[in-house]
Amino acid sequence: MIAIDTNVLVRVLVNDPKAEEQCQLARDLIITNKDIWVCRIVLVETV
């Protein structure tokens, strides 16, 4: 299981063109792993 932190989640959601490589890496991490965990505090921080 991989725990996703706020930075990774925000990269995927925002899709910042200035950080295109980081956004793609974050997207790939989430897409390729079937067992991902996002804790409540990460969701709260993201909001």
Buried (B, 14 or more C-beta within 10 A) or exposed (E): EEEBEBEBBBBBEEEEEEEEEBBEBBBEBBEEEEEBEBEEEBEEEBE
